[in-house]
Amino acid sequence: MPTLVTRIVLAGTEGAVSPARRAVVQQVRVWGVPLDEQTADAIGMVASELITNAVLHGGGRITIGLYHQPGRLIIDILDESPTAPLLKVAEDEDESGRGMALVASLATRSGWEPAERGKHVWAEITLPKPAPAIRAAVLRRFFSAQQNALARPTPHPFVLAVA
């Protein structure tokens, strides 16, 4: 299966983070990936952390690249700063500084690389694979037949049928 790709360009302001996070999760759903709540939350958190870091430390325009193949999603953030992201150890009283550690814990792999103008910071997330088409067709038939059976009126167990 070919890689599905979407790019989202942001102005790089703090107000863009939340709508961009929702757009990332929505795009994965549009591709037909069966997301449970836990996976959707993980995608949203990783996207939010990477985008927030780009806004706070990258400056300028930000481009989100989403790359999907069955079973995996890569979220790639391109910002205009060549400075490497830092994985720092936050103290208990610190209000920030845990973002890249959170990304590392939720992603299968993550990293960064320099770009011509800035850097790419990326994370790969394992996704559930959709059921094979034949299995999906069988499940649709089963549930359709089950719904049809439930839709038929059934006699009350204490009513005698009159012939």
C-alpha positions as CSV (number, residue, x, y, z in Angstrom):
1,M,0.0,0.0,0.0
2,P,1.4,3.4,-0.8
3,T,2.1,6.0,1.9
4,L,-0.7,8.5,2.5
5,V,0.7,12.0,3.0
6,T,-0.9,15.2,4.3
7,R,0.8,18.5,5.1
8,I,-0.6,21.3,7.3
9,V,1.1,24.7,7.5
10,L,0.8,26.8,10.6
11,A,1.7,30.4,11.4
12,G,3.7,29.2,14.4
13,T,1.6,30.9,17.1
14,E,0.4,29.3,20.4
15,G,-3.2,29.6,19.3
16,A,-2.5,27.2,16.4
17,V,-1.5,24.3,18.6
18,S,-5.0,23.0,19.7
19,P,-6.7,23.2,16.3
20,A,-3.6,21.6,14.7
21,R,-3.7,18.7,17.2
22,R,-7.4,18.1,16.4
23,A,-6.6,18.3,12.7
24,V,-3.9,15.6,13.0
25,V,-6.2,13.2,14.8
26,Q,-9.1,13.9,12.4
27,Q,-6.8,13.3,9.3
28,V,-5.9,9.9,10.7
29,R,-9.6,9.1,11.1
30,V,-10.3,10.3,7.5
31,W,-7.7,7.8,6.3
32,G,-9.9,5.1,7.8
33,V,-7.7,4.1,10.7
34,P,-9.8,2.5,13.5
35,L,-8.7,4.6,16.4
36,D,-9.6,3.7,19.9
37,E,-9.6,6.4,22.5
38,Q,-6.1,5.6,23.9
39,T,-4.5,5.7,20.4
40,A,-6.3,8.9,19.5
41,D,-5.1,10.5,22.7
42,A,-1.5,9.3,22.1
43,I,-1.6,10.8,18.6
44,G,-3.0,14.1,20.0
45,M,-0.5,14.3,22.8
46,V,2.5,13.6,20.6
47,A,1.3,16.1,17.9
48,S,0.6,18.7,20.6
49,E,4.1,18.3,22.2
50,L,6.0,18.5,18.9
51,I,3.9,21.4,17.6
52,T,4.2,23.3,21.0
53,N,8.0,22.9,21.0
54,A,8.2,24.2,17.4
55,V,6.1,27.2,18.4
56,L,8.1,28.0,21.5
57,H,11.6,27.2,20.2
58,G,11.4,27.0,16.4
59,G,10.1,30.4,15.5
60,G,8.3,31.2,12.2
61,R,6.2,29.0,10.0
62,I,5.7,25.4,11.0
63,T,4.8,22.5,8.6
64,I,3.3,19.3,9.9
65,G,3.8,16.3,7.7
66,L,1.7,13.2,8.4
67,Y,2.8,9.9,6.7
68,H,0.6,6.8,7.1
69,Q,1.2,3.3,6.1
70,P,-0.8,0.4,7.5
71,G,0.2,0.0,11.2
72,R,2.2,3.2,11.5
73,L,1.9,7.0,11.5
74,I,4.8,9.4,11.3
75,I,4.2,12.9,12.6
76,D,7.0,15.2,11.2
77,I,7.3,18.8,12.3
78,L,9.4,21.2,10.3
79,D,10.3,24.5,12.0
80,E,12.8,27.2,11.0
81,S,15.3,26.8,13.9
82,P,18.4,24.6,13.3
83,T,18.8,24.1,17.1
84,A,18.4,20.5,18.3
85,P,15.6,19.7,20.6
86,L,16.6,18.9,24.2
87,L,15.5,16.0,26.3
88,K,15.9,17.6,29.6
89,V,15.0,16.3,33.0
90,A,12.3,18.4,34.6
91,E,12.2,18.8,38.4
92,D,8.9,18.2,40.2
93,E,8.1,21.9,40.6
94,D,8.9,22.7,36.9
95,E,5.8,23.6,34.8
96,S,7.4,22.5,31.5
97,G,10.2,20.4,30.2
98,R,8.6,17.0,30.0
99,G,7.4,17.2,26.4
100,M,10.1,15.2,24.6
101,A,10.1,12.6,27.4
102,L,6.4,12.2,26.9
103,V,6.9,11.9,23.1
104,A,9.6,9.3,23.7
105,S,7.3,7.3,26.0
106,L,4.3,7.3,23.6
107,A,6.1,6.9,20.3
108,T,7.6,3.7,18.9
109,R,10.6,5.8,17.6
110,S,11.4,9.5,17.5
111,G,14.2,11.7,16.5
112,W,15.2,14.9,14.7
113,E,17.4,15.8,11.7
114,P,18.6,19.1,10.2
115,A,16.8,20.5,7.2
116,E,17.9,23.1,4.7
117,R,16.1,25.8,6.7
118,G,15.6,24.6,10.2
119,K,15.0,21.0,11.4
120,H,12.6,18.1,11.3
121,V,11.4,16.6,14.6
122,W,9.4,13.4,14.2
123,A,7.7,10.6,16.0
124,E,6.4,7.3,14.8
125,I,3.3,5.9,16.4
126,T,2.1,2.3,16.0
127,L,-1.5,2.2,14.7
128,P,-4.1,-0.6,14.7
129,K,-4.4,-2.2,11.3
130,P,-7.9,-2.4,9.8
131,A,-9.5,-5.8,9.4
132,P,-8.8,-7.4,6.1
133,A,-11.6,-6.8,3.5
134,I,-12.9,-10.4,3.6
135,R,-13.1,-10.4,7.4
136,A,-14.8,-7.0,7.4
137,A,-17.4,-8.3,4.9
138,V,-18.1,-11.3,7.0
139,L,-18.5,-9.1,10.1
140,R,-20.9,-6.8,8.3
141,R,-23.0,-9.7,7.2
142,F,-23.0,-11.2,10.7
143,F,-24.1,-7.9,12.4
144,S,-26.6,-7.1,9.7
145,A,-28.2,-10.6,10.2
146,Q,-28.1,-10.1,14.0
147,Q,-29.9,-6.7,13.7
148,N,-32.5,-8.1,11.3
149,A,-33.2,-10.9,13.9
150,L,-33.6,-8.3,16.6
151,A,-35.9,-6.2,14.5
152,R,-38.5,-9.0,14.1
153,P,-41.3,-9.0,16.6
154,T,-41.0,-12.0,19.0
155,P,-43.9,-13.3,20.9
156,H,-43.9,-12.9,24.6
157,P,-42.9,-16.2,26.3
158,F,-46.1,-16.3,28.3
159,V,-48.5,-15.8,25.3
160,L,-50.0,-18.9,23.7
161,A,-50.1,-18.9,20.0
162,V,-53.6,-19.4,18.6
163,A,-53.9,-21.6,15.6
